[in-house]
Amino acid sequence: MEITVHLPDDLAQWADPGRQALEALAVDGYRSGAFTQYQAAQILGMSRLEFEGLLKQRDVQENAYDVEDFEDDLRTARALKTDSAVVR
């Protein structure tokens, strides 16, 4: 899908205003919960790690990957490792 946005001339003078608008859309969508981190990264053509870097540059803390998320991922990885060992 393609979306066209008409910007006032003064805003169109910014360096790459289309990219700036797209980043604002993705970041705000992520902050509001409309997009997952994966979806927002896809909109921008970034990996999740690159998108996390963009969030850090913009000082966005909402929904940030935290220690609890890491511990959940670690438990899941351990469970998958255990499950795959049983299957063999």
Secondary structure, DSSP 8 states (H G I E B T S, - for coil): --------HHHHTSSSHHHHHHHHHHHHHHHHTSS-HHHHHHHHT--HHHHHHHHHHTT--TT---HHHHHHHHHHHHHHHHHHHHH-
